[in-house]
Amino acid sequence: MSAIVLVMAVIAVIAGWWLSQQRLTAKPWLEEGSIDDFPGTGAMTVPAAKLGLGVFLAVATSLFALFISAYSMRMNMVDWRALPVPALLWFNTGVLVLSSVVMQWAYMSAQRDNMDGVIVGLCAGGASAIIFLIGQLLAWQQLSAAEYFVASNPANSFFYLITAAHGLHLMGGLVALGRTTAKVWRGAEMPQLRLSVELCAIYWHFLLLVWLALLGLLTGWTDDFVDICRRLLT
């Protein structure tokens, strides 16, 4: 529990520092000239969309940290019976890694003004994300067929809750990705697309990191890693 509190405190400090650098108290309507004309400020201007994404990621990180904390405490109780992790989750993880890679490809293509690369990256990223979601539903179906129902055991409930929360966040990302792809098909210029593609790529990388942490928790890798670290430190 103390480790989770420490992680959340670190996230809060980083978020606070980042927000303090975004010139939130500045009055741009009173300033004349470019930002280079104000060297004494030492601040950066960040698009509102990127700032909003940063705040949302901080909130989402706190949410998943609470899930992990509750899971870690609940699993030590006597009525906890761990369920077998479907092998399909490993395939789904590979698909999500691929999705993150192609989204990075789309971002790099946008930086190089390569519209064809952006289109390929966005479409491949969206398709692979949908495949991941379908794979997660199939994993649920496998567990249900084996009679691992939501209300049968606390471990089952946490598995469905955690994977559902991650899937809902990914579905929200698909909505943003769809809007970005629509801009491309409407013939938007590259300068209008770069920020949207970058935000999608950042969100995809975040969801991949969250999923890897959740997978480590569900498979027990997290506990093994902590034990190894403790042995090395002692």
C-alpha positions as CSV (number, residue, x, y, z in Angstrom):
1,M,0.0,0.0,0.0
2,S,2.8,2.4,0.9
3,A,4.4,1.8,-2.6
4,I,1.1,2.8,-4.3
5,V,0.9,5.9,-2.2
6,L,4.5,6.8,-3.1
7,V,3.8,6.3,-6.8
8,M,0.7,8.5,-6.7
9,A,2.6,11.2,-4.8
10,V,5.4,11.1,-7.5
11,I,2.7,11.4,-10.2
12,A,1.1,14.4,-8.4
13,V,4.5,16.1,-8.1
14,I,5.3,15.6,-11.7
15,A,1.9,16.8,-12.8
16,G,2.1,19.8,-10.6
17,W,5.6,20.7,-12.0
18,W,4.4,20.2,-15.6
19,L,1.3,22.3,-15.1
20,S,3.5,25.1,-13.6
21,Q,5.5,25.3,-16.8
22,Q,2.5,25.8,-19.1
23,R,2.1,29.5,-18.5
24,L,-1.4,29.0,-17.0
25,T,-1.3,32.4,-15.4
26,A,-0.1,34.2,-18.5
27,K,-2.3,36.7,-20.3
28,P,-1.5,36.2,-24.0
29,W,-3.9,38.8,-25.1
30,L,-1.7,41.4,-23.4
31,E,1.5,40.1,-24.9
32,E,2.9,41.3,-28.2
33,G,5.5,39.5,-30.3
34,S,6.6,36.0,-30.2
35,I,7.6,33.9,-27.2
36,D,11.2,34.5,-28.1
37,D,10.7,38.2,-27.2
38,F,10.2,37.2,-23.6
39,P,13.4,35.3,-22.7
40,G,13.0,36.0,-19.0
41,T,9.9,33.9,-18.7
42,G,11.6,30.5,-19.3
43,A,8.2,29.0,-20.0
44,M,6.8,27.0,-22.9
45,T,3.5,27.3,-24.6
46,V,1.7,24.0,-24.9
47,P,-1.5,23.4,-26.9
48,A,-4.6,23.1,-24.8
49,A,-5.3,19.6,-26.2
50,K,-1.9,18.3,-25.1
51,L,-2.3,19.9,-21.7
52,G,-5.7,18.3,-21.4
53,L,-4.4,14.9,-22.3
54,G,-1.6,15.2,-19.7
55,V,-4.2,15.9,-17.0
56,F,-6.3,13.0,-18.2
57,L,-3.4,10.6,-18.2
58,A,-2.6,11.7,-14.6
59,V,-6.1,11.0,-13.5
60,A,-6.2,7.6,-15.4
61,T,-2.9,6.6,-13.8
62,S,-4.3,7.3,-10.4
63,L,-7.4,5.2,-11.2
64,F,-5.4,2.2,-12.3
65,A,-3.1,2.7,-9.3
66,L,-6.1,2.4,-7.0
67,F,-7.2,-0.8,-8.9
68,I,-3.7,-2.3,-8.4
69,S,-3.7,-1.3,-4.7
70,A,-7.1,-2.9,-4.1
71,Y,-6.1,-6.0,-6.0
72,S,-2.9,-6.4,-4.0
73,M,-4.7,-6.0,-0.7
74,R,-7.6,-8.3,-1.6
75,M,-5.5,-11.1,-2.9
76,N,-4.1,-11.8,0.6
77,M,-7.5,-12.7,2.1
78,V,-8.5,-16.4,2.6
79,D,-11.4,-16.4,0.1
80,W,-9.1,-15.4,-2.8
81,R,-8.8,-18.1,-5.5
82,A,-6.6,-17.1,-8.4
83,L,-8.1,-17.9,-11.8
84,P,-5.9,-19.2,-14.7
85,V,-4.8,-16.4,-17.0
86,P,-6.0,-17.3,-20.6
87,A,-3.1,-17.9,-23.0
88,L,-5.0,-15.6,-25.4
89,L,-3.9,-12.6,-23.3
90,W,-0.3,-13.1,-24.6
91,F,-1.5,-12.9,-28.2
92,N,-3.5,-9.8,-27.3
93,T,-0.5,-8.2,-25.7
94,G,1.5,-8.7,-28.9
95,V,-1.3,-7.1,-30.9
96,L,-1.3,-4.1,-28.6
97,V,2.5,-3.8,-28.9
98,L,2.1,-3.8,-32.6
99,S,-0.7,-1.1,-32.4
100,S,1.6,1.1,-30.3
101,V,4.5,0.6,-32.8
102,V,2.4,1.6,-35.9
103,M,1.0,4.6,-34.0
104,Q,4.6,5.7,-33.5
105,W,5.2,5.2,-37.2
106,A,2.2,7.4,-37.9
107,Y,3.6,10.1,-35.7
108,M,7.1,9.9,-37.3
109,S,5.5,10.0,-40.7
110,A,3.6,13.2,-39.7
111,Q,6.9,14.8,-38.7
112,R,8.3,14.0,-42.1
113,D,5.2,15.2,-43.9
114,N,4.6,11.7,-45.2
115,M,0.8,11.6,-45.6
116,D,0.8,8.0,-46.9
117,G,2.7,6.8,-43.8
118,V,0.2,8.7,-41.6
119,I,-2.7,7.0,-43.3
120,V,-1.2,3.5,-43.0
121,G,-0.2,4.0,-39.4
122,L,-3.6,5.3,-38.3
123,C,-5.5,2.6,-40.1
124,A,-3.2,-0.2,-38.9
125,G,-3.2,1.2,-35.3
126,G,-7.0,1.3,-35.2
127,A,-7.4,-2.2,-36.8
128,S,-4.9,-3.8,-34.3
129,A,-6.6,-2.0,-31.4
130,I,-10.0,-3.5,-32.5
131,I,-8.4,-6.9,-32.8
132,F,-7.1,-6.5,-29.2
133,L,-10.5,-5.7,-27.9
134,I,-12.0,-8.7,-29.7
135,G,-9.3,-10.9,-28.2
136,Q,-10.2,-9.6,-24.8
137,L,-13.8,-10.5,-25.3
138,L,-12.8,-14.0,-26.5
139,A,-10.7,-14.3,-23.3
140,W,-13.8,-13.4,-21.2
141,Q,-15.7,-16.0,-23.2
142,Q,-13.1,-18.7,-22.5
143,L,-13.3,-18.0,-18.8
144,S,-17.0,-18.0,-18.7
145,A,-17.1,-21.3,-20.6
146,A,-14.8,-22.7,-17.9
147,E,-17.3,-21.4,-15.2
148,Y,-15.1,-18.5,-14.0
149,F,-17.9,-16.1,-13.6
150,V,-17.8,-12.5,-12.3
151,A,-19.5,-13.2,-9.0
152,S,-17.9,-16.6,-8.4
153,N,-14.8,-15.3,-6.7
154,P,-13.1,-11.9,-5.9
155,A,-10.2,-12.8,-8.2
156,N,-12.7,-13.2,-11.0
157,S,-14.4,-9.9,-10.3
158,F,-11.1,-8.0,-10.3
159,F,-10.0,-9.6,-13.6
160,Y,-13.2,-8.6,-15.4
161,L,-13.1,-5.1,-13.7
162,I,-9.5,-4.3,-14.6
163,T,-9.6,-5.6,-18.1
164,A,-13.0,-3.8,-18.7
165,A,-11.6,-0.5,-17.5
166,H,-8.6,-0.8,-19.7
167,G,-10.8,-1.8,-22.7
168,L,-13.1,1.2,-22.1
169,H,-10.1,3.5,-22.2
170,L,-8.9,2.0,-25.4
171,M,-12.4,2.4,-26.9
172,G,-12.2,6.1,-26.0
173,G,-8.9,6.3,-27.8
174,L,-10.5,4.7,-30.9
175,V,-13.0,7.5,-30.9
176,A,-10.2,10.1,-31.0
177,L,-8.4,8.0,-33.6
178,G,-11.5,7.9,-35.7
179,R,-11.8,11.7,-35.6
180,T,-8.2,12.1,-36.6
181,T,-8.6,9.6,-39.5
182,A,-11.7,11.6,-40.6
183,K,-9.6,14.7,-40.8
184,V,-7.2,12.9,-43.1
185,W,-10.0,11.7,-45.5
186,R,-11.4,15.2,-45.6
187,G,-8.1,16.4,-47.0
188,A,-6.7,18.3,-43.9
189,E,-3.2,19.7,-44.3
190,M,-0.3,18.1,-42.5
191,P,0.1,21.0,-40.0
192,Q,-3.4,20.5,-38.9
193,L,-2.8,16.8,-38.3
194,R,0.5,16.6,-36.5
195,L,-0.9,17.4,-33.1
196,S,-3.8,15.0,-33.3
197,V,-1.5,12.2,-34.5
198,E,1.0,12.9,-31.7
199,L,-1.8,12.9,-29.0
200,C,-3.1,9.5,-30.3
201,A,0.4,8.1,-30.3
202,I,1.0,9.3,-26.7
203,Y,-2.3,7.8,-25.6
204,W,-1.5,4.5,-27.3
205,H,1.9,4.2,-25.6
206,F,0.2,5.0,-22.2
207,L,-2.4,2.3,-22.7
208,L,0.4,-0.2,-23.6
209,L,2.3,0.6,-20.4
210,V,-0.8,0.3,-18.3
211,W,-1.7,-3.0,-19.9
212,L,1.8,-4.4,-19.3
213,A,1.6,-3.4,-15.6
214,L,-1.9,-5.0,-15.3
215,L,-0.7,-8.2,-17.1
216,G,2.3,-8.4,-14.7
217,L,-0.2,-8.1,-11.8
218,L,-2.6,-10.7,-13.1
219,T,0.1,-13.2,-13.9
220,G,2.1,-12.7,-10.7
221,W,5.1,-11.3,-12.4
222,T,4.9,-8.1,-10.3
223,D,5.2,-10.0,-7.0
224,D,8.2,-12.1,-8.4
225,F,9.9,-8.9,-9.5
226,V,9.4,-7.2,-6.1
227,D,10.8,-10.3,-4.4
228,I,13.8,-10.3,-6.6
229,C,14.4,-6.6,-5.9
230,R,14.1,-7.2,-2.2
231,R,16.7,-10.0,-2.3
232,L,19.1,-7.9,-4.3
233,L,18.8,-5.0,-1.8
234,T,19.2,-7.3,1.2
